[in-house]
Amino acid sequence: MVFHTERGVEFLSANDALIAMPGERHGNGYCTHARTVACMLMLGFEKDGSLTGLEPESARILGRGIRTMKRRRFYAGPRVLECFNRIRRIDRGDPYAVLRYRMCITDMLIALFDAEASPQQRPLSREIRLSSSYIEKHACERFDVDALSARTNLTPSGFRHRFLRETGMAPKEYLMRERVRIAAERIRRGGSDLTSVAYASGFSSSQYFTRIFKRYTGQSPRDYQSSPGTFA
């Protein structure tokens, strides 16, 4: 899933968390590229910085925890999703529903704090971890993604299937996503010549760059350049 934030384009994978603070504009432009379920939780802040609807001491501690988070996007693992599912299963007619909501929200926020403070790696096999790292480091270069299979001792077909199973996307999609992320960052930093941005980011032509960029972000490079703080 793709999200636009004031900091740029964020590409989210399974079990990723994205934190947006009060007043920060964000949106996804309806850009999803696989079967996706997005869980969102909106929390209110009081004037003193505490969270709305929680016991006062917990509200202050959790509110401070959110405001001091150093990373806004990170791999949160399945623990946070489990908390979301617990919330969804709460019966509104339950006389203890409010208490259950508060407990689930508290557990979820603590899970987020733990994940943000202690970065976790996705459970990838060594072969796929090295391959994805290679793609990220060499995304702007021209290379045959299928040739990466030679580094894993897997057949090209076996490599593609394992990469898809472990990362949730095909190797080529992983590469395109990384190139779009790099291009968007270059545009945000003042890259005015979009053709140069396209070639520098690994695309073979400006037309192809425009088509892929819009597919992943919901905006053409020109529109993104004109208003990188707005969302499709």
N, CA, C and O of each residue as an XYZ file, in Angstrom:
928
protein
N       0.845     -1.191      0.000
C       0.000      0.000      0.000
C       0.882      1.244      0.000
O       1.937      1.270      0.634
N       0.439      2.273     -0.718
C       1.180      3.524     -0.810
C       0.477      4.604      0.001
O      -0.734      4.785     -0.120
N       1.227      5.317      0.821
C       0.696      6.456      1.560
C       1.528      7.687      1.230
O       2.751      7.615      1.115
N       0.845      8.814      1.080
C       1.517     10.098      0.927
C       1.503     10.793      2.283
O       0.463     10.872      2.937
N       2.640     11.285      2.696
C       2.718     12.067      3.922
C       3.481     13.345      3.624
O       4.005     13.521      2.524
N       3.542     14.227      4.594
C       4.297     15.462      4.406
C       5.783     15.181      4.244
O       6.532     16.048      3.793
N       6.217     13.978      4.608
C       7.629     13.621      4.497
C       7.942     12.924      3.189
O       9.112     12.678      2.892
N       6.922     12.594      2.390
C       7.166     11.931      1.123
C       6.254     10.734      0.926
O       5.222     10.604      1.586
N       6.653      9.858      0.003
C       5.877      8.663     -0.312
C       6.335      7.522      0.589
O       7.530      7.251      0.705
N       5.379      6.863      1.220
C       5.685      5.729      2.095
C       5.061      4.470      1.495
O       3.858      4.424      1.242
N       5.887      3.454      1.271
C       5.399      2.175      0.773
C       5.282      1.213      1.948
O       6.273      0.911      2.612
N       4.079      0.739      2.198
C       3.837     -0.124      3.344
C       3.655     -1.567      2.910
O       2.973     -1.861      1.929
N       4.278     -2.454      3.660
C       4.119     -3.885      3.440
C       3.367     -4.485      4.619
O       2.991     -3.777      5.554
N       3.153     -5.785      4.567
C       2.385     -6.458      5.615
C       2.996     -6.216      6.986
O       4.207     -6.329      7.170
N       2.135     -5.880      7.949
C       2.521     -5.658      9.345
C       3.398     -4.425      9.549
O       4.069     -4.308     10.574
N       3.398     -3.504      8.583
C       4.066     -2.217      8.778
C       3.137     -1.280      9.541
O       1.915     -1.366      9.423
N       3.728     -0.395     10.314
C       2.972      0.646     11.017
C       3.410      2.005     10.491
O       4.594      2.231     10.243
N       2.458      2.901     10.326
C       2.740      4.275      9.909
C       2.063      5.205     10.907
O       0.854      5.119     11.121
N       2.840      6.089     11.514
C       2.328      7.001     12.533
C       2.222      8.402     11.944
O       3.205      8.932     11.426
N       1.052      8.999     12.019
C       0.849     10.389     11.595
C       0.419     11.191     12.818
O      -0.527     10.820     13.513
N       1.114     12.282     13.072
C       0.825     13.104     14.238
C      -0.326     14.072     13.955
O      -0.628     14.339     12.792
N      -0.971     14.598     14.994
C      -2.055     15.562     14.796
C      -1.607     16.738     13.927
O      -0.547     17.322     14.150
N      -2.431     17.074     12.936
C      -2.118     18.194     12.062
C      -1.312     17.828     10.840
O      -1.190     18.640      9.923
N      -0.753     16.621     10.795
C       0.016     16.203      9.627
C      -0.924     15.640      8.569
O      -1.764     14.787      8.856
N      -0.773     16.124      7.354
C      -1.620     15.664      6.270
C      -1.099     14.336      5.751
O       0.109     14.118      5.662
N      -2.028     13.451      5.410
C      -1.635     12.155      4.893
C      -2.822     11.542      4.155
O      -3.970     11.928      4.379
N      -2.542     10.609      3.296
C      -3.587      9.921      2.549
C      -2.954      8.874      1.674
O      -1.741      8.884      1.464
N      -3.773      7.954      1.151
C      -3.179      6.877      0.362
C      -3.492      6.959     -1.118
O      -2.917      6.199     -1.897
N      -4.374      7.844     -1.540
C      -4.654      7.955     -2.971
C      -5.224      6.682     -3.574
O      -5.230      6.526     -4.795
N      -5.704      5.769     -2.734
C      -6.285      4.516     -3.202
C      -5.307      3.701     -4.036
O      -5.705      3.034     -4.990
N      -4.031      3.754     -3.677
C      -3.005      3.038     -4.434
C      -2.609      1.763     -3.704
O      -1.686      1.775     -2.889
N      -3.285      0.685     -3.984
C      -2.892     -0.603     -3.450
C      -2.537     -1.503     -4.617
O      -3.123     -1.392     -5.694
N      -1.579     -2.396     -4.408
C      -1.086     -3.218     -5.513
C      -1.183     -4.705     -5.220
O      -0.613     -5.519     -5.946
N      -1.878     -5.055     -4.196
C      -2.124     -6.450     -3.862
C      -3.330     -6.486     -2.939
O      -3.792     -5.446     -2.469
N      -3.834     -7.674     -2.682
C      -4.958     -7.804     -1.767
C      -4.527     -7.260     -0.408
O      -3.576     -7.756      0.197
N      -5.226     -6.248      0.060
C      -4.745     -5.485      1.207
C      -5.860     -5.202      2.201
O      -6.994     -4.912      1.819
N      -5.524     -5.290      3.474
C      -6.406     -4.840      4.547
C      -5.625     -3.834      5.370
O      -4.581     -4.160      5.934
N      -6.131     -2.611      5.438
C      -5.469     -1.565      6.219
C      -6.281     -1.309      7.479
O      -7.488     -1.077      7.413
N      -5.620     -1.352      8.616
C      -6.273     -1.070      9.897
C      -5.827      0.303     10.371
O      -4.630      0.577     10.445
N      -6.777      1.163     10.691
C      -6.452      2.525     11.111
C      -7.056      2.823     12.472
O      -8.182      2.424     12.769
N      -6.307      3.516     13.278
C      -6.763      3.919     14.601
C      -6.508      5.409     14.764
O      -5.371      5.865     14.643
N      -7.568      6.171     15.039
C      -7.440      7.611     15.260
C      -7.576      7.899     16.746
O      -8.562      7.510     17.373
N      -6.590      8.577     17.305
C      -6.588      8.907     18.726
C      -6.618     10.415     18.904
O      -5.969     11.149     18.159
N      -7.362     10.870     19.882
C      -7.432     12.301     20.168
C      -6.494     12.687     21.296
O      -6.238     11.898     22.206
N      -5.984     13.911     21.227
C      -5.103     14.436     22.262
C      -5.791     15.584     22.992
O      -6.464     16.412     22.379
N      -5.614     15.620     24.299
C      -6.079     16.757     25.083
C      -5.037     17.877     25.002
O      -3.931     17.663     24.505
N      -5.387     19.058     25.487
C      -4.472     20.194     25.428
C      -3.174     19.937     26.184
O      -2.129     20.484     25.832
N      -3.238     19.101     27.229
C      -2.027     18.826     28.001
C      -1.179     17.716     27.384
O      -0.167     17.314     27.959
N      -1.592     17.215     26.201
C      -0.816     16.189     25.513
C      -1.203     14.772     25.853
O      -0.638     13.832     25.294
N      -2.149     14.590     26.753
C      -2.586     13.242     27.109
C      -3.609     12.751     26.088
O      -4.189     13.546     25.348
N      -3.823     11.451     26.055
C      -4.774     10.870     25.122
C      -6.197     10.967     25.655
O      -6.436     10.865     26.858
N      -7.127     11.164     24.743
C      -8.537     11.260     25.111
C      -9.109      9.877     25.427
O      -8.809      8.901     24.740
N      -9.928      9.805     26.463
C     -10.696      8.594     26.727
C     -10.027      7.543     27.575
O     -10.616      6.490     27.818
N      -8.800      7.792     28.042
C      -8.109      6.814     28.870
C      -7.979      7.324     30.300
O      -8.164      8.510     30.574
N      -7.663      6.416     31.191
C      -7.411      6.794     32.582
C      -6.282      7.816     32.603
O      -5.299      7.638     31.884
N      -6.382      8.890     33.408
C      -5.460     10.031     33.330
C      -3.975      9.682     33.310
O      -3.242     10.180     32.455
N      -3.521      8.844     34.227
C      -2.092      8.542     34.276
C      -1.647      7.779     33.031
O      -0.594      8.069     32.465
N      -2.449      6.805     32.608
C      -2.141      6.069     31.380
C      -2.170      6.999     30.177
O      -1.329      6.894     29.284
N      -3.144      7.915     30.153
C      -3.277      8.852     29.035
C      -2.034      9.713     28.896
O      -1.584      9.972     27.780
N      -1.473     10.159     30.013
C      -0.271     11.002     29.964
C       0.938     10.198     29.487
O       1.707     10.663     28.646
N       1.099      9.000     30.027
C       2.255      8.174     29.664
C       2.207      7.778     28.188
O       3.206      7.888     27.477
N       1.043      7.319     27.737
C       0.911      6.886     26.346
C       0.994      8.067     25.387
O       1.588      7.950     24.315
N       0.407      9.199     25.758
C       0.498     10.392     24.917
C       1.938     10.830     24.741
O       2.354     11.184     23.639
N       2.699     10.807     25.825
C       4.115     11.175     25.745
C       4.885     10.175     24.876
O       5.784     10.553     24.124
N       4.519      8.896     24.993
C       5.179      7.878     24.185
C       4.982      8.103     22.701
O       5.918      7.939     21.918
N       3.770      8.479     22.301
C       3.491      8.739     20.885
C       4.258      9.963     20.400
O       4.864      9.935     19.329
N       4.232     11.032     21.184
C       4.864     12.281     20.748
C       6.380     12.162     20.646
O       7.004     12.934     19.917
N       6.979     11.229     21.349
C       8.442     11.110     21.342
C       8.946      9.998     20.430
O      10.135      9.680     20.446
N       8.066      9.407     19.639
C       8.510      8.352     18.720
C       9.449      8.942     17.677
O       9.142      9.972     17.076
N      10.589      8.296     17.460
C      11.587      8.809     16.525
C      11.332      8.340     15.101
O      11.671      9.038     14.146
N      10.742      7.171     14.958
C      10.458      6.644     13.622
C       8.953      6.632     13.402
O       8.180      6.352     14.318
N       8.551      6.938     12.174
C       7.126      7.005     11.862
C       6.660      5.782     11.071
O       5.476      5.448     11.104
N       7.557      5.119     10.373
C       7.195      3.897      9.646
C       8.172      2.808     10.039
O       9.387      3.001     10.007
N       7.628      1.668     10.409
C       8.492      0.571     10.828
C       7.705     -0.733     10.802
O       6.475     -0.736     10.759
N       8.427     -1.815     10.829
C       7.800     -3.134     10.860
C       7.332     -3.400     12.280
O       8.143     -3.452     13.204
N       6.037     -3.568     12.458
C       5.479     -3.724     13.799
C       5.256     -5.175     14.184
O       5.063     -5.479     15.361
N       5.279     -6.080     13.205
C       5.036     -7.477     13.518
C       3.557     -7.774     13.718
O       2.732     -6.861     13.678
N       3.217     -9.030     13.931
C       1.801     -9.432     14.031
C       1.129     -9.034     15.338
O      -0.095     -9.110     15.445
N       1.897     -8.614     16.327
C       1.309     -8.307     17.639
C       0.303     -7.158     17.560
O      -0.737     -7.200     18.216
N       0.606     -6.142     16.767
C      -0.299     -4.993     16.639
C      -1.583     -5.406     15.934
O      -2.675     -5.005     16.336
N      -1.450     -6.211     14.880
C      -2.642     -6.684     14.169
C      -3.529     -7.509     15.096
O      -4.755     -7.438     15.011
N      -2.923     -8.278     15.964
C      -3.694     -9.059     16.932
C      -4.531     -8.140     17.824
O      -5.674     -8.463     18.149
N      -3.965     -6.993     18.222
C      -4.712     -6.030     19.036
C      -5.884     -5.453     18.251
O      -6.978     -5.297     18.793
N      -5.657     -5.134     16.971
C      -6.747     -4.638     16.130
C      -7.877     -5.665     16.064
O      -9.050     -5.315     16.188
N      -7.519     -6.916     15.871
C      -8.539     -7.960     15.770
C      -9.312     -8.115     17.076
O     -10.511     -8.393     17.062
N      -8.634     -7.938     18.192
C      -9.330     -7.991     19.479
C     -10.353     -6.864     19.590
O     -11.451     -7.062     20.109
N      -9.984     -5.676     19.099
C     -10.912     -4.543     19.124
C     -12.136     -4.831     18.260
O     -13.265     -4.535     18.651
N     -11.907     -5.407     17.090
C     -13.010     -5.689     16.175
C     -13.982     -6.712     16.749
O     -15.163     -6.715     16.401
N     -13.493     -7.569     17.616
C     -14.355     -8.617     18.174
C     -15.146     -8.161     19.403
O     -15.983     -8.909     19.909
N     -14.891     -6.959     19.879
C     -15.596     -6.481     21.068
C     -17.066     -6.220     20.734
O     -17.378     -5.535     19.760
N     -17.931     -6.754     21.525
C     -19.375     -6.559     21.358
C     -19.757     -5.227     22.005
O     -19.538     -5.025     23.199
N     -20.327     -4.328     21.213
C     -20.690     -3.019     21.760
C     -21.737     -3.115     22.865
O     -21.873     -2.206     23.685
N     -22.463     -4.204     22.880
C     -23.452     -4.381     23.926
C     -22.870     -4.927     25.218
O     -23.567     -5.032     26.227
N     -21.611     -5.269     25.183
C     -20.928     -5.788     26.371
C     -20.834     -4.673     27.414
O     -20.341     -3.589     27.101
N     -21.296     -4.914     28.646
C     -21.219     -3.859     29.672
C     -19.788     -3.438     29.992
O     -19.565     -2.378     30.577
N     -18.824     -4.266     29.609
C     -17.420     -3.939     29.865
C     -16.694     -3.493     28.585
O     -15.465     -3.464     28.536
N     -17.475     -3.146     27.554
C     -16.877     -2.810     26.259
C     -15.877     -1.664     26.369
O     -14.793     -1.734     25.790
N     -16.229     -0.606     27.108
C     -15.327      0.550     27.227
C     -14.001      0.133     27.838
O     -12.939      0.548     27.374
N     -14.062     -0.688     28.878
C     -12.828     -1.153     29.517
C     -12.017     -2.025     28.568
O     -10.789     -1.946     28.537
N     -12.707     -2.852     27.800
C     -11.998     -3.712     26.850
C     -11.312     -2.868     25.773
O     -10.171     -3.141     25.402
N     -12.012     -1.836     25.270
C     -11.408     -0.939     24.287
C     -10.145     -0.303     24.856
O      -9.109     -0.275     24.192
N     -10.228      0.198     26.063
C      -9.085      0.866     26.669
C      -7.907     -0.084     26.837
O      -6.759      0.292     26.601
N      -8.197     -1.312     27.244
C      -7.130     -2.295     27.420
C      -6.473     -2.633     26.091
O      -5.249     -2.731     26.008
N      -7.285     -2.813     25.045
C      -6.743     -3.158     23.725
C      -5.903     -2.022     23.166
O      -4.824     -2.254     22.620
N      -6.397     -0.783     23.300
C      -5.650      0.368     22.798
C      -4.336      0.517     23.545
O      -3.304      0.806     22.940
N      -4.371      0.321     24.864
C      -3.143      0.395     25.651
C      -2.154     -0.675     25.211
O      -0.971     -0.390     25.024
N      -2.635     -1.912     25.043
C      -1.764     -3.004     24.593
C      -1.181     -2.712     23.218
O      -0.005     -2.974     22.965
N      -2.022     -2.160     22.318
C      -1.558     -1.867     20.970
C      -0.469     -0.798     20.972
O       0.546     -0.940     20.289
N      -0.677      0.262     21.734
C       0.314      1.333     21.771
C       1.626      0.848     22.377
O       2.700      1.221     21.903
N       1.552      0.034     23.403
C       2.779     -0.507     23.991
C       3.496     -1.406     22.983
O       4.724     -1.401     22.904
N       2.725     -2.179     22.211
C       3.326     -3.016     21.168
C       4.023     -2.150     20.120
O       5.106     -2.495     19.648
N       3.402     -1.023     19.755
C       4.023     -0.102     18.801
C       5.292      0.506     19.379
O       6.304      0.605     18.686
N       5.245      0.912     20.635
C       6.434      1.496     21.264
C       7.577      0.483     21.283
O       8.724      0.832     21.003
N       7.266     -0.765     21.611
C       8.298     -1.806     21.649
C       8.902     -2.030     20.270
O      10.119     -2.150     20.131
N       8.041     -2.085     19.242
C       8.525     -2.325     17.881
C       9.355     -1.157     17.374
O      10.359     -1.355     16.690
N       8.937      0.066     17.708
C       9.671      1.256     17.250
C      11.014      1.371     17.952
O      11.995      1.797     17.341
N      11.072      1.002     19.211
C      12.311      1.131     19.982
C      13.301      0.018     19.679
O      14.510      0.218     19.791
N      12.809     -1.140     19.302
C      13.677     -2.293     19.023
C      13.360     -2.804     17.627
O      12.559     -3.726     17.471
N      13.991     -2.205     16.596
C      13.680     -2.558     15.211
C      13.727     -4.066     14.972
O      14.699     -4.738     15.318
N      12.667     -4.569     14.381
C      12.605     -5.987     14.041
C      12.829     -6.154     12.543
O      12.494     -5.272     11.752
N      13.384     -7.262     12.172
C      13.524     -7.584     10.766
C      12.380     -8.493     10.351
O      11.889     -9.301     11.139
N      11.969     -8.347      9.112
C      10.947     -9.251      8.614
C      11.508    -10.675      8.614
O      12.704    -10.879      8.407
N      10.646    -11.639      8.844
C      11.117    -13.029      8.868
C      11.428    -13.532      7.464
O      10.656    -14.297      6.886
N      12.561    -13.100      6.920
C      12.969    -13.494      5.578
C      14.085    -14.531      5.652
O      14.912    -14.513      6.563
N      14.089    -15.423      4.683
C      15.198    -16.364      4.579
C      16.452    -15.597      4.171
O      16.364    -14.479      3.662
N      17.598    -16.191      4.392
C      18.863    -15.528      4.070
C      18.909    -15.155      2.591
O      19.353    -14.061      2.242
N      18.449    -16.061      1.715
C      18.506    -15.805      0.275
C      17.667    -14.589     -0.113
O      18.118    -13.741     -0.883
N      16.466    -14.505      0.411
C      15.581    -13.399      0.045
C      16.021    -12.107      0.722
O      15.887    -11.030      0.141
N      16.539    -12.199      1.933
C      17.037    -10.997      2.608
C      18.197    -10.383      1.827
O      18.250     -9.166      1.651
N      19.126    -11.220      1.356
C      20.257    -10.713      0.577
C      19.793    -10.172     -0.771
O      20.312     -9.163     -1.250
N      18.822    -10.837     -1.381
C      18.320    -10.388     -2.684
C      17.597     -9.056     -2.569
O      17.807     -8.167     -3.395
N      16.752     -8.905     -1.560
C      16.030     -7.639     -1.389
C      17.003     -6.514     -1.057
O      16.823     -5.384     -1.509
N      18.032     -6.817     -0.270
C      19.043     -5.810      0.051
C      19.803     -5.396     -1.203
O      20.119     -4.220     -1.381
N      20.096     -6.360     -2.072
C      20.798     -6.053     -3.324
C      19.942     -5.145     -4.200
O      20.448     -4.186     -4.783
N      18.650     -5.442     -4.293
C      17.749     -4.609     -5.095
C      17.732     -3.181     -4.561
O      17.789     -2.231     -5.341
N      17.654     -3.020     -3.252
C      17.612     -1.683     -2.652
C      18.893     -0.904     -2.929
O      18.842      0.298     -3.192
N      20.038     -1.577     -2.873
C      21.321     -0.897     -3.072
C      21.596     -0.582     -4.533
O      22.301      0.379     -4.842
N      21.043     -1.390     -5.436
C      21.351     -1.230     -6.862
C      20.115     -0.889     -7.691
O      20.098     -1.117     -8.900
N      19.082     -0.345     -7.051
C      17.814     -0.093     -7.743
C      17.963      0.830     -8.942
O      17.229      0.694     -9.921
N      18.899      1.761     -8.878
C      19.048      2.740     -9.960
C      19.879      2.206    -11.119
O      20.024      2.875    -12.142
N      20.417      1.023    -10.965
C      21.206      0.410    -12.029
C      20.310     -0.486    -12.875
O      19.230     -0.891    -12.446
N      20.769     -0.782    -14.058
C      20.013     -1.675    -14.925
C      20.525     -3.098    -14.725
O      21.702     -3.381    -14.943
N      19.649     -3.966    -14.318
C      20.029     -5.368    -14.157
C      18.789     -6.238    -14.280
O      17.662     -5.771    -14.116
N      19.015     -7.494    -14.568
C      17.928     -8.451    -14.737
C      17.568     -9.009    -13.367
O      18.369     -9.694    -12.730
N      16.359     -8.707    -12.925
C      15.941     -9.168    -11.600
C      16.006    -10.687    -11.511
O      16.411    -11.232    -10.484
N      15.607    -11.376    -12.584
C      15.629    -12.839    -12.553
C      17.045    -13.379    -12.383
O      17.235    -14.493    -11.893
N      18.047    -12.581    -12.791
C      19.433    -13.031    -12.649
C      19.829    -13.162    -11.187
O      20.817    -13.823    -10.866
N      19.061    -12.534    -10.295
C      19.347    -12.657     -8.866
C      19.197    -14.095     -8.391
O      19.762    -14.479     -7.367
N      18.441    -14.882     -9.129
C      18.250    -16.276     -8.720
C      19.572    -17.024     -8.683
O      19.736    -17.966     -7.907
N      20.526    -16.602     -9.530
C      21.835    -17.260     -9.547
C      22.563    -17.082     -8.228
O      23.414    -17.897     -7.873
N      22.238    -16.023     -7.500
C      22.870    -15.769     -6.206
C      22.255    -16.618     -5.096
O      22.804    -16.703     -3.997
N      21.132    -17.233     -5.380
C      20.409    -17.972     -4.343
C      20.416    -19.478     -4.549
O      19.907    -20.228     -3.716
N      21.001    -19.922     -5.673
C      20.986    -21.348     -6.018
C      19.569    -21.868     -6.221
O      19.299    -23.057     -6.052
N      18.658    -20.948     -6.592
C      17.290    -21.330     -6.922
C      17.076    -21.137     -8.415
O      17.771    -20.338     -9.042
N      16.134    -21.851     -8.982
C      15.772    -21.599    -10.369
C      15.063    -20.250    -10.437
O      14.517    -19.808     -9.426
N      15.048    -19.580    -11.589
C      14.335    -18.299    -11.685
C      12.888    -18.401    -11.206
O      12.398    -17.512    -10.511
N      12.206    -19.486    -11.577
C      10.817    -19.654    -11.149
C      10.729    -19.864     -9.638
O       9.867    -19.285     -8.977
N      11.616    -20.689     -9.095
C      11.615    -20.931     -7.656
C      11.939    -19.677     -6.873
O      11.377    -19.436     -5.805
N      12.856    -18.872     -7.415
C      13.229    -17.619     -6.760
C      12.051    -16.666     -6.718
O      11.771    -16.071     -5.677
N      11.348    -16.512     -7.852
C      10.207    -15.596     -7.903
C       9.122    -16.023     -6.915
O       8.552    -15.184     -6.217
N       8.839    -17.307     -6.857
C       7.797    -17.790     -5.953
C       8.183    -17.585     -4.489
O       7.343    -17.201     -3.675
N       9.450    -17.839     -4.151
C       9.856    -17.653     -2.754
C       9.870    -16.177     -2.391
O       9.456    -15.804     -1.294
N      10.346    -15.330     -3.307
C      10.383    -13.888     -3.047
C       8.973    -13.372     -2.801
O       8.740    -12.600     -1.871
N       8.033    -13.801     -3.639
C       6.635    -13.377     -3.492
C       6.052    -13.875     -2.175
O       5.342    -13.136     -1.494
N       6.342    -15.103     -1.817
C       5.791    -15.679     -0.593
C       6.317    -14.959      0.652
O       5.570    -14.751      1.608
N       7.601    -14.576      0.645
C       8.202    -14.004      1.843
C       8.028    -12.490      1.950
O       7.964    -11.958      3.058
N       7.952    -11.792      0.824
C       7.856    -10.328      0.870
C       6.471     -9.814      0.523
O       6.140     -8.665      0.815
N       5.654    -10.667     -0.105
C       4.324    -10.230     -0.499
C       4.279     -9.575     -1.859
O       3.229     -9.090     -2.280
N       5.413     -9.554     -2.559
C       5.436     -8.956     -3.897
C       6.482     -9.656     -4.754
O       7.421    -10.263     -4.238
N       6.309     -9.563     -6.071
C       7.267    -10.156     -6.992
C       8.559     -9.348     -6.987
O       8.534     -8.167     -6.640
N       9.704     -9.957     -7.366
C      10.973     -9.224     -7.382
C      10.923     -7.956     -8.237
O      11.463     -6.922     -7.845
N      10.277     -8.035     -9.403
C      10.220     -6.861    -10.270
C       9.406     -5.752     -9.626
O       9.768     -4.580     -9.727
N       8.311     -6.108     -8.963
C       7.511     -5.089     -8.282
C       8.317     -4.451     -7.157
O       8.230     -3.243     -6.938
N       9.094     -5.251     -6.446
C       9.948     -4.737     -5.364
C      10.926     -3.708     -5.930
O      11.159     -2.660     -5.328
N      11.497     -4.025     -7.100
C      12.432     -3.108     -7.750
C      11.728     -1.825     -8.185
O      12.234     -0.730     -7.941
N      10.559     -1.950     -8.830
C       9.844     -0.763     -9.292
C       9.444      0.132     -8.126
O       9.517      1.357     -8.220
N       9.029     -0.475     -7.048
C       8.624      0.287     -5.872
C       9.802      1.072     -5.304
O       9.651      2.223     -4.896
N      10.955      0.452     -5.281
C      12.140      1.130     -4.764
C      12.551      2.276     -5.687
O      12.946      3.340     -5.210
N      12.465      2.074     -6.994
C      12.807      3.137     -7.941
C      11.850      4.324     -7.813
O      12.276      5.478     -7.871
N      10.574      4.043     -7.642
C       9.599      5.127     -7.469
C       9.883      5.888     -6.183
O       9.812      7.117     -6.157
N      10.205      5.165     -5.119
C      10.526      5.827     -3.846
C      11.729      6.756     -4.008
O      11.721      7.881     -3.509
N      12.754      6.286     -4.699
C      13.955      7.095     -4.922
C      13.625      8.310     -5.779
O      14.071      9.420     -5.488
N      12.840      8.100     -6.840
C      12.469      9.207     -7.726
C      11.653     10.255     -6.978
O      11.884     11.453     -7.142
N      10.703      9.815     -6.159
C       9.877     10.755     -5.397
C      10.737     11.583     -4.453
O      10.511     12.783     -4.291
N      11.712     10.950     -3.837
C      12.601     11.676     -2.928
C      13.433     12.704     -3.694
O      13.654     13.810     -3.202
N      13.889     12.353     -4.879
C      14.668     13.295     -5.692
C      13.814     14.480     -6.127
O      14.288     15.616     -6.154
N      12.566     14.217     -6.465
C      11.671     15.311     -6.846
C      11.447     16.238     -5.659
O      11.471     17.460     -5.804
N      11.232     15.653     -4.489
C      11.006     16.466     -3.286
C      12.222     17.319     -2.952
O      12.086     18.410     -2.398
N      13.391     16.833     -3.284
C      14.622     17.565     -2.973
C      14.981     18.604     -4.032
O      16.040     19.230     -3.972
N      14.083     18.777     -5.001
C      14.297     19.849     -5.965
C      14.695     19.416     -7.351
O      15.155     20.234     -8.147
N      14.526     18.131     -7.658
C      14.846     17.681     -9.006
C      13.851     18.235    -10.006
O      12.723     17.749    -10.092
N      14.251     19.243    -10.761
C      13.317     19.929    -11.654
C      13.214     19.267    -13.024
O      12.169     19.340    -13.671
N      14.287     18.623    -13.468
C      14.276     17.960    -14.773
C      13.797     16.524    -14.583
O      14.566     15.656    -14.169
N      12.543     16.283    -14.885
C      11.958     14.974    -14.621
C      12.560     13.881    -15.494
O      12.608     12.720    -15.088
N      13.016     14.239    -16.680
C      13.676     13.247    -17.526
C      14.968     12.773    -16.877
O      15.274     11.581    -16.881
N      15.716     13.707    -16.323
C      16.953     13.342    -15.622
C      16.652     12.501    -14.391
O      17.366     11.544    -14.092
N      15.589     12.865    -13.679
C      15.184     12.084    -12.504
C      14.839     10.658    -12.923
O      15.203      9.698    -12.243
N      14.136     10.525    -14.044
C      13.732      9.201    -14.526
C      14.944      8.323    -14.791
O      15.016      7.193    -14.308
N      15.900      8.843    -15.562
C      17.080      8.044    -15.903
C      17.954      7.776    -14.680
O      18.501      6.683    -14.532
N      18.085      8.771    -13.807
C      18.919      8.610    -12.615
C      18.325      7.603    -11.643
O      19.038      7.029    -10.820
N      17.015      7.391    -11.739
C      16.340      6.458    -10.833
C      16.191      5.067    -11.437
O      15.559      4.193    -10.843
N      16.774      4.860    -12.620
C      16.801      3.526    -13.203
C      15.759      3.237    -14.254
O      15.665      2.103    -14.724
N      14.959      4.242    -14.646
C      13.928      4.018    -15.655
C      14.505      4.204    -17.053
O      15.388      5.036    -17.265
N      14.000      3.423    -18.003
C      14.556      3.422    -19.352
C      14.054      4.572    -20.210
O      14.671      4.886    -21.229
N      12.952      5.211    -19.828
C      12.436      6.351    -20.581
C      11.549      7.188    -19.674
O      11.063      6.712    -18.648
N      11.346      8.439    -20.063
C      10.500      9.319    -19.257
C       9.041      8.885    -19.331
O       8.292      9.058    -18.370
N       8.628      8.316    -20.480
C       7.245      7.865    -20.619
C       6.965      6.682    -19.685
O       5.928      6.626    -19.024
N       7.898      5.754    -19.650
C       7.746      4.593    -18.773
C       7.768      5.032    -17.310
O       7.008      4.521    -16.488
N       8.634      5.968    -17.000
C       8.723      6.515    -15.646
C       7.392      7.119    -15.220
O       6.920      6.875    -14.110
N       6.788      7.911    -16.107
C       5.513      8.556    -15.792
C       4.431      7.521    -15.516
O       3.660      7.655    -14.566
N       4.379      6.491    -16.351
C       3.350      5.462    -16.191
C       3.519      4.696    -14.873
O       2.546      4.474    -14.153
N       4.745      4.299    -14.563
C       4.993      3.532    -13.337
C       4.803      4.409    -12.103
O       4.231      3.959    -11.111
N       5.270      5.642    -12.151
C       5.152      6.549    -11.007
C       3.683      6.771    -10.661
O       3.305      6.742     -9.490
N       2.863      6.992    -11.677
C       1.440      7.231    -11.419
C       0.756      5.964    -10.919
O      -0.142      6.031    -10.080
N       1.173      4.824    -11.426
C       0.582      3.564    -10.974
C       0.808      3.357     -9.480
O      -0.068      2.851     -8.778
N       1.977      3.749     -9.002
C       2.322      3.484     -7.606
C       1.929      4.609     -6.653
O       1.711      4.356     -5.468
N       1.837      5.824     -7.133
C       1.563      6.941     -6.228
C       0.212      7.600     -6.459
O      -0.261      8.353     -5.607
N      -0.421      7.329     -7.605
C      -1.688      7.971     -7.900
C      -1.535      9.352     -8.505
O      -2.532     10.010     -8.805
N      -0.290      9.807     -8.692
C      -0.016     11.116     -9.284
C       1.048     10.972    -10.361
O       1.917     10.104    -10.277
N       0.974     11.825    -11.371
C       2.053     11.870    -12.349
C       3.251     12.563    -11.705
O       3.075     13.308    -10.741
N       4.462     12.336    -12.211
C       5.621     13.041    -11.659
C       5.448     14.559    -11.689
O       5.870     15.251    -10.763
N       4.827     15.075    -12.751
C       4.631     16.522    -12.870
C       3.690     17.026    -11.777
O       3.954     18.055    -11.155
N       2.594     16.304    -11.542
C       1.667     16.709    -10.483
C       2.331     16.622     -9.118
O       2.141     17.493     -8.269
N       3.098     15.582     -8.914
C       3.789     15.413     -7.629
C       4.804     16.531     -7.426
O       4.983     17.022     -6.311
N       5.460     16.924     -8.497
C       6.444     18.012     -8.421
C       5.766     19.336     -8.089
O       6.320     20.156     -7.358
N       4.566     19.542     -8.626
C       3.865     20.804     -8.406
C       3.319     20.922     -6.997
O       3.262     22.016     -6.435
N       2.917     19.795     -6.425
C       2.309     19.847     -5.088
C       2.631     18.578     -4.318
O       1.731     17.776     -4.070
N       3.910     18.364     -3.924
C       4.288     17.142     -3.216
C       3.629     16.992     -1.868
O       3.676     15.918     -1.269
N       3.006     18.072     -1.374
C       2.351     17.971     -0.073
C       0.880     17.628     -0.172
O       0.198     17.525      0.848
N       0.366     17.443     -1.420
C      -1.043     17.095     -1.571
C      -1.154     15.638     -1.960
O      -0.162     15.004     -2.317
N      -2.361     15.110     -1.892
C      -2.542     13.693     -2.080
C      -3.618     13.434     -3.113
O      -4.631     14.130     -3.179
N      -3.366     12.400     -3.927
C      -4.324     12.071     -4.980
C      -5.607     11.519     -4.390
O      -6.533     11.185     -5.129
